[in-house]
Amino acid sequence: MARPRRQVDLLEVIGRRWAGQSFPVIARRMRLGYGTVVRAYGKATVALQAVQNPNAAKLGAVTGGEYPDGRSV
């Protein structure tokens, strides 16, 4: 049985990232793992793209989205 995923404040992650903080800094300050922060940010950006471009939701559903550095989710 897998461990439950942590609840992440996506708005805080996005705000910190847009303020110029790196993923490791965000992770330390929010007391989260690096992978948790990157995964949350990637999912949030896919969701934002879907709001701005309805076709992006279809692409995200098919490909699973991408991390900010281009790797697949």
MODELLER restraints for C-alpha pairs under 7 A, 6 or more apart:
rsr = mdl.restraints
at = mdl.atoms
rsr.add(forms.Gaussian(group=physical.xy_distance, feature=features.Distance(at['CA:10:A'], at['CA:40:A']), mean=6.61, stdev=0.5))
rsr.add(forms.Gaussian(group=physical.xy_distance, feature=features.Distance(at['CA:10:A'], at['CA:41:A']), mean=6.99, stdev=0.5))
rsr.add(forms.Gaussian(group=physical.xy_distance, feature=features.Distance(at['CA:10:A'], at['CA:44:A']), mean=6.79, stdev=0.5))
rsr.add(forms.Gaussian(group=physical.xy_distance, feature=features.Distance(at['CA:13:A'], at['CA:26:A']), mean=7.00, stdev=0.5))
rsr.add(forms.Gaussian(group=physical.xy_distance, feature=features.Distance(at['CA:13:A'], at['CA:41:A']), mean=6.66, stdev=0.5))
rsr.add(forms.Gaussian(group=physical.xy_distance, feature=features.Distance(at['CA:14:A'], at['CA:41:A']), mean=6.56, stdev=0.5))
rsr.add(forms.Gaussian(group=physical.xy_distance, feature=features.Distance(at['CA:16:A'], at['CA:26:A']), mean=6.81, stdev=0.5))
rsr.add(forms.Gaussian(group=physical.xy_distance, feature=features.Distance(at['CA:23:A'], at['CA:34:A']), mean=6.47, stdev=0.5))
rsr.add(forms.Gaussian(group=physical.xy_distance, feature=features.Distance(at['CA:23:A'], at['CA:37:A']), mean=6.70, stdev=0.5))
rsr.add(forms.Gaussian(group=physical.xy_distance, feature=features.Distance(at['CA:23:A'], at['CA:38:A']), mean=6.70, stdev=0.5))
rsr.add(forms.Gaussian(group=physical.xy_distance, feature=features.Distance(at['CA:24:A'], at['CA:34:A']), mean=5.80, stdev=0.5))
rsr.add(forms.Gaussian(group=physical.xy_distance, feature=features.Distance(at['CA:27:A'], at['CA:33:A']), mean=5.57, stdev=0.5))
rsr.add(forms.Gaussian(group=physical.xy_distance, feature=features.Distance(at['CA:27:A'], at['CA:34:A']), mean=5.30, stdev=0.5))
rsr.add(forms.Gaussian(group=physical.xy_distance, feature=features.Distance(at['CA:27:A'], at['CA:37:A']), mean=6.05, stdev=0.5))
rsr.add(forms.Gaussian(group=physical.xy_distance, feature=features.Distance(at['CA:38:A'], at['CA:67:A']), mean=6.74, stdev=0.5))
rsr.add(forms.Gaussian(group=physical.xy_distance, feature=features.Distance(at['CA:39:A'], at['CA:67:A']), mean=6.77, stdev=0.5))
rsr.add(forms.Gaussian(group=physical.xy_distance, feature=features.Distance(at['CA:42:A'], at['CA:66:A']), mean=6.06, stdev=0.5))
rsr.add(forms.Gaussian(group=physical.xy_distance, feature=features.Distance(at['CA:42:A'], at['CA:67:A']), mean=4.70, stdev=0.5))
rsr.add(forms.Gaussian(group=physical.xy_distance, feature=features.Distance(at['CA:42:A'], at['CA:68:A']), mean=5.99, stdev=0.5))
rsr.add(forms.Gaussian(group=physical.xy_distance, feature=features.Distance(at['CA:43:A'], at['CA:65:A']), mean=6.99, stdev=0.5))
rsr.add(forms.Gaussian(group=physical.xy_distance, feature=features.Distance(at['CA:46:A'], at['CA:60:A']), mean=6.44, stdev=0.5))
rsr.add(forms.Gaussian(group=physical.xy_distance, feature=features.Distance(at['CA:46:A'], at['CA:65:A']), mean=6.15, stdev=0.5))
rsr.add(forms.Gaussian(group=physical.xy_distance, feature=features.Distance(at['CA:49:A'], at['CA:56:A']), mean=5.93, stdev=0.5))
rsr.add(forms.Gaussian(group=physical.xy_distance, feature=features.Distance(at['CA:50:A'], at['CA:56:A']), mean=4.81, stdev=0.5))
rsr.add(forms.Gaussian(group=physical.xy_distance, feature=features.Distance(at['CA:50:A'], at['CA:57:A']), mean=4.63, stdev=0.5))
rsr.add(forms.Gaussian(group=physical.xy_distance, feature=features.Distance(at['CA:64:A'], at['CA:72:A']), mean=6.80, stdev=0.5))
rsr.add(forms.Gaussian(group=physical.xy_distance, feature=features.Distance(at['CA:64:A'], at['CA:73:A']), mean=5.59, stdev=0.5))
rsr.add(forms.Gaussian(group=physical.xy_distance, feature=features.Distance(at['CA:65:A'], at['CA:72:A']), mean=6.09, stdev=0.5))
rsr.add(forms.Gaussian(group=physical.xy_distance, feature=features.Distance(at['CA:65:A'], at['CA:73:A']), mean=5.53, stdev=0.5))
rsr.add(forms.Gaussian(group=physical.xy_distance, feature=features.Distance(at['CA:66:A'], at['CA:72:A']), mean=4.37, stdev=0.5))
rsr.add(forms.Gaussian(group=physical.xy_distance, feature=features.Distance(at['CA:66:A'], at['CA:73:A']), mean=5.06, stdev=0.5))
rsr.add(forms.Gaussian(group=physical.xy_distance, feature=features.Distance(at['CA:67:A'], at['CA:73:A']), mean=6.12, stdev=0.5))
